[in-house]
Amino acid sequence: MLNLGVIGTNWITDQFIAAALSTKKYRLSSVYSRNFTTAKQFAAKYQGKINLFTDLAVFFQDKKLDVVYIASPNSLHFAQAKQAILAGKSVIVEKPAFSTREEMDEIIKLANKQRVFFFEAARNLHEQSFAEIKKFLESNGEIQGASFHYAKYSSRMDKVLAGEEPNIFSLKFSGGALYDLGVYQVYAALGWFGVPSFVHYFATLASTGIDSMGTGVLRYENFDVTIQPGKNIKSFAPSEIFLAKGTLVLDAISAINSADYYEREKDVKSLKINALANPMVEEAEAFAQVLLHPKSEVWGAKYEEWVELARNVNAVLVAMREDAGIVFAADGKR
Ligand SMILES: NC(=O)c1ccc[n+]([C@@H]2O[C@H](COP(=O)([O-])OP(=O)(O)OC[C@H]3O[C@@H](n4cnc5c(N)ncnc54)[C@H](OP(=O)(O)O)[C@@H]3O)[C@@H](O)[C@H]2O)c1
């Protein structure tokens, strides 16, 4: 059983805990919050003895703690993950794990040195649909292009319009549409098609300086992939992958429920997609397998693949926002 500690007390942490507990491989052992009352109220929803902390250094000193789930604002992930790893803990870091290439490289190196694991919680990568689509693409002819959409009007957008600066809309906290919903789209592109040779990002900037929406192009040798993340609009468009003889239509790019192949002049073929009610269960299960079987060659190889993908996704995200002239506070910290 893995002893899980959590940082961040927003709804996403509850969703991850529910996923982790459902695997029966984790128990919630500690909660960190900047505020004791918040930690107490958060932990009250769960059973068992849960230690509460308001001091990160003390939180990490807990010898029983195996792994820490970090769901704080993006720009805080690096310092918190570094502190955890130096204390000998494995980390599950919410997407996007880090703001810059340097942060990503440092954490990967440090985790290897400390013999602990670093996971980026990019949940679509671990969904059953992701591997199913990958397998389908490998045996269905040359890719001609793809178009991914994921845009939701954020509950915090009204605050931006009222002149406020919520974390996810802030350059200080490495926010923006690309560094939120765009992460899933970049994971899909790199996970299915590999690393692009060139990227471009046209951003529509909010008053706070981040991209409230944007259009990205990932150029591959023989085709292009467009992505469209947004936080100030809602997109109802599906995502599509164009193949030589047909089109694969996905209802979404994360939490995928359907993948239908429209081959020219043939019937529609639906891929077998088994979507879970909580889309974080598969990642929680996969991370537990690595943590519980650190010597497994199979899980070790998967882990290396995820880390390399996380590094490449990070590099693409950085290149895209550099192209759009989006400068985070984290860029100046080194
Ligand atoms: N995988 C997914 O589906 C998914 C969904 C949503 C979000 N996320 C990711 O989860 C992370 C958190 O997102 P969020 O929207 O929940 O962020 P958030 O509401 O801005 O902050 C999350 C938590 O961090 C702490 N926090 C807030 N402001 C802080 C500050 N200024 N300094 C230190 N700590 C602060 C708060 O916990 P305390 O008050 O208890 O300290 C808060 O509950 C992001 O990386 C985001 O991309 C992932």
The ligand as an SDF file (V2000), in Angstrom:
LIG
                    3D

 48 52  0  0  0  0  0  0  0  0999 V2000
   -5.8080   16.7970  -14.5140 N   0  0  0  0  0  0  0  0  0  0  0  0
   -6.8540   17.5860  -14.5370 C   0  0  0  0  0  0  0  0  0  0  0  0
   -7.9350   17.2390  -15.0070 O   0  0  0  0  0  0  0  0  0  0  0  0
   -6.7340   18.9500  -13.9130 C   0  0  0  0  0  0  0  0  0  0  0  0
   -7.8870   19.7080  -13.6670 C   0  0  0  0  0  0  0  0  0  0  0  0
   -7.7450   20.9400  -13.0150 C   0  0  0  0  0  0  0  0  0  0  0  0
   -6.4970   21.3980  -12.6660 C   0  0  0  0  0  0  0  0  0  0  0  0
   -5.3990   20.6400  -12.9530 N   0  0  0  0  0  0  0  0  0  0  0  0
   -4.0610   21.1030  -12.5810 C   0  0  0  0  0  0  0  0  0  0  0  0
   -4.0070   21.1480  -11.1560 O   0  0  0  0  0  0  0  0  0  0  0  0
   -3.1900   22.2240  -10.7250 C   0  0  0  0  0  0  0  0  0  0  0  0
   -3.9800   23.0930   -9.7930 C   0  0  0  0  0  0  0  0  0  0  0  0
   -4.9870   23.7330  -10.5040 O   0  0  0  0  0  0  0  0  0  0  0  0
   -6.1490   24.5360   -9.7380 P   0  0  0  0  0  0  0  0  0  0  0  0
   -7.0020   25.1430  -10.7560 O   0  0  0  0  0  0  0  0  0  0  0  0
   -6.7510   23.6780   -8.6910 O   0  0  0  0  0  0  0  0  0  0  0  0
   -5.2470   25.6760   -9.0600 O   0  0  0  0  0  0  0  0  0  0  0  0
   -5.6040   26.7250   -7.9070 P   0  0  0  0  0  0  0  0  0  0  0  0
   -7.0510   26.6050   -7.5540 O   0  0  0  0  0  0  0  0  0  0  0  0
   -5.1210   28.0430   -8.3450 O   0  0  0  0  0  0  0  0  0  0  0  0
   -4.7070   26.2420   -6.6970 O   0  0  0  0  0  0  0  0  0  0  0  0
   -4.7170   24.8960   -6.2500 C   0  0  0  0  0  0  0  0  0  0  0  0
   -4.3450   24.8420   -4.7870 C   0  0  0  0  0  0  0  0  0  0  0  0
   -3.0430   25.3780   -4.5900 O   0  0  0  0  0  0  0  0  0  0  0  0
   -3.0310   26.2000   -3.4170 C   0  0  0  0  0  0  0  0  0  0  0  0
   -2.7300   27.5840   -3.8250 N   0  0  0  0  0  0  0  0  0  0  0  0
   -3.5420   28.4480   -4.4680 C   0  0  0  0  0  0  0  0  0  0  0  0
   -2.9360   29.6450   -4.6220 N   0  0  0  0  0  0  0  0  0  0  0  0
   -1.7370   29.5210   -4.0790 C   0  0  0  0  0  0  0  0  0  0  0  0
   -0.6540   30.4150   -3.9160 C   0  0  0  0  0  0  0  0  0  0  0  0
   -0.7180   31.6890   -4.3500 N   0  0  0  0  0  0  0  0  0  0  0  0
    0.4610   29.9760   -3.2770 N   0  0  0  0  0  0  0  0  0  0  0  0
    0.5190   28.7100   -2.8050 C   0  0  0  0  0  0  0  0  0  0  0  0
   -0.4750   27.8100   -2.9380 N   0  0  0  0  0  0  0  0  0  0  0  0
   -1.5920   28.2120   -3.5690 C   0  0  0  0  0  0  0  0  0  0  0  0
   -4.4080   26.1140   -2.7900 C   0  0  0  0  0  0  0  0  0  0  0  0
   -4.3630   25.1470   -1.7540 O   0  0  0  0  0  0  0  0  0  0  0  0
   -4.2520   25.5990   -0.2010 P   0  0  0  0  0  0  0  0  0  0  0  0
   -5.0720   26.8440   -0.0630 O   0  0  0  0  0  0  0  0  0  0  0  0
   -4.8210   24.4530    0.5150 O   0  0  0  0  0  0  0  0  0  0  0  0
   -2.8000   25.8190    0.0830 O   0  0  0  0  0  0  0  0  0  0  0  0
   -5.2870   25.6110   -3.9020 C   0  0  0  0  0  0  0  0  0  0  0  0
   -6.3180   24.7570   -3.4890 O   0  0  0  0  0  0  0  0  0  0  0  0
   -2.7200   22.9330  -11.9960 C   0  0  0  0  0  0  0  0  0  0  0  0
   -1.4410   22.4660  -12.3440 O   0  0  0  0  0  0  0  0  0  0  0  0
   -3.7440   22.5100  -13.0230 C   0  0  0  0  0  0  0  0  0  0  0  0
   -3.2330   22.5270  -14.3560 O   0  0  0  0  0  0  0  0  0  0  0  0
   -5.5020   19.4300  -13.5500 C   0  0  0  0  0  0  0  0  0  0  0  0
  1  2  1  0
  2  3  2  0
  2  4  1  0
  4  5  1  0
  4 48  2  0
  5  6  2  0
  6  7  1  0
  7  8  2  0
  8  9  1  0
  8 48  1  0
  9 10  1  0
  9 46  1  0
 10 11  1  0
 11 12  1  0
 11 44  1  0
 12 13  1  0
 13 14  1  0
 14 15  2  0
 14 16  1  0
 14 17  1  0
 17 18  1  0
 18 19  2  0
 18 20  1  0
 18 21  1  0
 21 22  1  0
 22 23  1  0
 23 24  1  0
 23 42  1  0
 24 25  1  0
 25 26  1  0
 25 36  1  0
 26 27  1  0
 26 35  1  0
 27 28  2  0
 28 29  1  0
 29 30  1  0
 29 35  2  0
 30 31  1  0
 30 32  2  0
 32 33  1  0
 33 34  2  0
 34 35  1  0
 36 37  1  0
 36 42  1  0
 37 38  1  0
 38 39  2  0
 38 40  1  0
 38 41  1  0
 42 43  1  0
 44 45  1  0
 44 46  1  0
 46 47  1  0
M  CHG  2   8   1  16  -1
M  END
$$$$
